[in-house]
Amino acid sequence: MRTLKDVPVGGSAKVLKLHGEGAIRRRIMDMGITKGVVIRVRKLAPLGDPMELSLRGYELSLRKADAEMIEVE
């Protein structure tokens, strides 16, 4: 299983499935990360966490722990 955490800087991936439950899953969906969305990894913070992403016409910072819950192709 490939997750968003595994996508290299400059790479893109399409969301297949969201793992996790309850409030965490809801928060990720509220940020616009849903099945079928294409996400591009723009850059990483100096220590590698968080990741800066581009999706749906806006920029988003996401912790790697949350990125592990997002299955991509």
mmCIF file of the C-alpha atoms, coordinates in Angstrom:
data_MODEL
# 
_entry.id   MODEL 
# 
loop_
_atom_site.group_PDB 
_atom_site.id 
_atom_site.type_symbol 
_atom_site.label_atom_id 
_atom_site.label_alt_id 
_atom_site.label_comp_id 
_atom_site.label_asym_id 
_atom_site.label_entity_id 
_atom_site.label_seq_id 
_atom_site.pdbx_PDB_ins_code 
_atom_site.Cartn_x 
_atom_site.Cartn_y 
_atom_site.Cartn_z 
_atom_site.occupancy 
_atom_site.B_iso_or_equiv 
_atom_site.pdbx_formal_charge 
_atom_site.auth_seq_id 
_atom_site.auth_comp_id 
_atom_site.auth_asym_id 
_atom_site.auth_atom_id 
_atom_site.pdbx_PDB_model_num 
ATOM 1  C CA . MET A 1 1  ? 0.000   0.000  0.000  1.00 0.00 ? 1  MET A CA 1 
ATOM 2  C CA . ARG A 1 2  ? 1.414   3.384  -1.059 1.00 0.00 ? 2  ARG A CA 1 
ATOM 3  C CA . THR A 1 3  ? 0.524   6.384  1.082  1.00 0.00 ? 3  THR A CA 1 
ATOM 4  C CA . LEU A 1 4  ? 0.810   10.121 0.528  1.00 0.00 ? 4  LEU A CA 1 
ATOM 5  C CA . LYS A 1 5  ? 3.878   10.087 2.803  1.00 0.00 ? 5  LYS A CA 1 
ATOM 6  C CA . ASP A 1 6  ? 5.713   8.012  0.139  1.00 0.00 ? 6  ASP A CA 1 
ATOM 7  C CA . VAL A 1 7  ? 5.192   10.522 -2.712 1.00 0.00 ? 7  VAL A CA 1 
ATOM 8  C CA . PRO A 1 8  ? 8.440   12.424 -3.488 1.00 0.00 ? 8  PRO A CA 1 
ATOM 9  C CA . VAL A 1 9  ? 8.700   16.221 -3.653 1.00 0.00 ? 9  VAL A CA 1 
ATOM 10 C CA . GLY A 1 10 ? 7.434   17.358 -7.059 1.00 0.00 ? 10 GLY A CA 1 
ATOM 11 C CA . GLY A 1 11 ? 5.400   14.168 -7.482 1.00 0.00 ? 11 GLY A CA 1 
ATOM 12 C CA . SER A 1 12 ? 1.638   13.798 -7.771 1.00 0.00 ? 12 SER A CA 1 
ATOM 13 C CA . ALA A 1 13 ? -0.756  11.096 -6.667 1.00 0.00 ? 13 ALA A CA 1 
ATOM 14 C CA . LYS A 1 14 ? -4.464  10.341 -6.831 1.00 0.00 ? 14 LYS A CA 1 
ATOM 15 C CA . VAL A 1 15 ? -6.287  9.538  -3.584 1.00 0.00 ? 15 VAL A CA 1 
ATOM 16 C CA . LEU A 1 16 ? -7.697  6.003  -3.495 1.00 0.00 ? 16 LEU A CA 1 
ATOM 17 C CA . LYS A 1 17 ? -8.879  5.662  0.096  1.00 0.00 ? 17 LYS A CA 1 
ATOM 18 C CA . LEU A 1 18 ? -8.813  7.372  3.477  1.00 0.00 ? 18 LEU A CA 1 
ATOM 19 C CA . HIS A 1 19 ? -7.916  5.270  6.494  1.00 0.00 ? 19 HIS A CA 1 
ATOM 20 C CA . GLY A 1 20 ? -8.553  6.282  10.090 1.00 0.00 ? 20 GLY A CA 1 
ATOM 21 C CA . GLU A 1 21 ? -11.781 6.848  11.920 1.00 0.00 ? 21 GLU A CA 1 
ATOM 22 C CA . GLY A 1 22 ? -13.954 9.481  13.497 1.00 0.00 ? 22 GLY A CA 1 
ATOM 23 C CA . ALA A 1 23 ? -12.734 13.019 13.975 1.00 0.00 ? 23 ALA A CA 1 
ATOM 24 C CA . ILE A 1 24 ? -9.381  12.475 12.258 1.00 0.00 ? 24 ILE A CA 1 
ATOM 25 C CA . ARG A 1 25 ? -10.983 11.107 9.076  1.00 0.00 ? 25 ARG A CA 1 
ATOM 26 C CA . ARG A 1 26 ? -13.578 13.915 9.115  1.00 0.00 ? 26 ARG A CA 1 
ATOM 27 C CA . ARG A 1 27 ? -10.841 16.564 9.501  1.00 0.00 ? 27 ARG A CA 1 
ATOM 28 C CA . ILE A 1 28 ? -8.917  15.185 6.523  1.00 0.00 ? 28 ILE A CA 1 
ATOM 29 C CA . MET A 1 29 ? -12.086 15.168 4.402  1.00 0.00 ? 29 MET A CA 1 
ATOM 30 C CA . ASP A 1 30 ? -12.924 18.732 5.498  1.00 0.00 ? 30 ASP A CA 1 
ATOM 31 C CA . MET A 1 31 ? -9.529  19.833 4.136  1.00 0.00 ? 31 MET A CA 1 
ATOM 32 C CA . GLY A 1 32 ? -10.661 18.664 0.687  1.00 0.00 ? 32 GLY A CA 1 
ATOM 33 C CA . ILE A 1 33 ? -8.797  15.360 0.624  1.00 0.00 ? 33 ILE A CA 1 
ATOM 34 C CA . THR A 1 34 ? -11.357 12.916 -0.744 1.00 0.00 ? 34 THR A CA 1 
ATOM 35 C CA . LYS A 1 35 ? -11.313 9.904  -3.063 1.00 0.00 ? 35 LYS A CA 1 
ATOM 36 C CA . GLY A 1 36 ? -10.239 10.811 -6.611 1.00 0.00 ? 36 GLY A CA 1 
ATOM 37 C CA . VAL A 1 37 ? -8.474  14.092 -5.791 1.00 0.00 ? 37 VAL A CA 1 
ATOM 38 C CA . VAL A 1 38 ? -5.014  14.587 -7.309 1.00 0.00 ? 38 VAL A CA 1 
ATOM 39 C CA . ILE A 1 39 ? -2.466  15.927 -4.817 1.00 0.00 ? 39 ILE A CA 1 
ATOM 40 C CA . ARG A 1 40 ? 0.969   17.342 -5.664 1.00 0.00 ? 40 ARG A CA 1 
ATOM 41 C CA . VAL A 1 41 ? 3.737   17.421 -3.052 1.00 0.00 ? 41 VAL A CA 1 
ATOM 42 C CA . ARG A 1 42 ? 5.296   20.903 -3.299 1.00 0.00 ? 42 ARG A CA 1 
ATOM 43 C CA . LYS A 1 43 ? 7.948   20.723 -0.574 1.00 0.00 ? 43 LYS A CA 1 
ATOM 44 C CA . LEU A 1 44 ? 8.913   19.426 2.843  1.00 0.00 ? 44 LEU A CA 1 
ATOM 45 C CA . ALA A 1 45 ? 9.801   21.425 5.925  1.00 0.00 ? 45 ALA A CA 1 
ATOM 46 C CA . PRO A 1 46 ? 13.534  21.461 6.789  1.00 0.00 ? 46 PRO A CA 1 
ATOM 47 C CA . LEU A 1 47 ? 13.133  18.587 9.257  1.00 0.00 ? 47 LEU A CA 1 
ATOM 48 C CA . GLY A 1 48 ? 10.764  16.705 6.923  1.00 0.00 ? 48 GLY A CA 1 
ATOM 49 C CA . ASP A 1 49 ? 7.503   17.408 8.724  1.00 0.00 ? 49 ASP A CA 1 
ATOM 50 C CA . PRO A 1 50 ? 5.021   18.841 7.711  1.00 0.00 ? 50 PRO A CA 1 
ATOM 51 C CA . MET A 1 51 ? 4.559   18.417 3.958  1.00 0.00 ? 51 MET A CA 1 
ATOM 52 C CA . GLU A 1 52 ? 3.260   21.235 1.771  1.00 0.00 ? 52 GLU A CA 1 
ATOM 53 C CA . LEU A 1 53 ? 0.663   20.048 -0.752 1.00 0.00 ? 53 LEU A CA 1 
ATOM 54 C CA . SER A 1 54 ? -1.271  21.531 -3.670 1.00 0.00 ? 54 SER A CA 1 
ATOM 55 C CA . LEU A 1 55 ? -4.815  20.343 -4.291 1.00 0.00 ? 55 LEU A CA 1 
ATOM 56 C CA . ARG A 1 56 ? -8.086  21.791 -5.567 1.00 0.00 ? 56 ARG A CA 1 
ATOM 57 C CA . GLY A 1 57 ? -6.403  25.135 -6.319 1.00 0.00 ? 57 GLY A CA 1 
ATOM 58 C CA . TYR A 1 58 ? -4.988  25.799 -2.858 1.00 0.00 ? 58 TYR A CA 1 
ATOM 59 C CA . GLU A 1 59 ? -1.973  24.990 -0.674 1.00 0.00 ? 59 GLU A CA 1 
ATOM 60 C CA . LEU A 1 60 ? -2.160  22.798 2.411  1.00 0.00 ? 60 LEU A CA 1 
ATOM 61 C CA . SER A 1 61 ? 0.334   21.746 5.070  1.00 0.00 ? 61 SER A CA 1 
ATOM 62 C CA . LEU A 1 62 ? -0.150  18.247 6.433  1.00 0.00 ? 62 LEU A CA 1 
ATOM 63 C CA . ARG A 1 63 ? 1.738   16.267 9.065  1.00 0.00 ? 63 ARG A CA 1 
ATOM 64 C CA . LYS A 1 64 ? 3.330   13.025 7.900  1.00 0.00 ? 64 LYS A CA 1 
ATOM 65 C CA . ALA A 1 65 ? 1.341   11.109 10.536 1.00 0.00 ? 65 ALA A CA 1 
ATOM 66 C CA . ASP A 1 66 ? -1.850  12.266 8.788  1.00 0.00 ? 66 ASP A CA 1 
ATOM 67 C CA . ALA A 1 67 ? -0.361  11.628 5.327  1.00 0.00 ? 67 ALA A CA 1 
ATOM 68 C CA . GLU A 1 68 ? 0.122   7.968  6.289  1.00 0.00 ? 68 GLU A CA 1 
ATOM 69 C CA . MET A 1 69 ? -3.666  7.600  6.503  1.00 0.00 ? 69 MET A CA 1 
ATOM 70 C CA . ILE A 1 70 ? -4.152  8.601  2.857  1.00 0.00 ? 70 ILE A CA 1 
ATOM 71 C CA . GLU A 1 71 ? -3.768  5.718  0.384  1.00 0.00 ? 71 GLU A CA 1 
ATOM 72 C CA . VAL A 1 72 ? -2.749  6.841  -3.121 1.00 0.00 ? 72 VAL A CA 1 
ATOM 73 C CA . GLU A 1 73 ? -1.956  5.338  -6.510 1.00 0.00 ? 73 GLU A CA 1 
# 
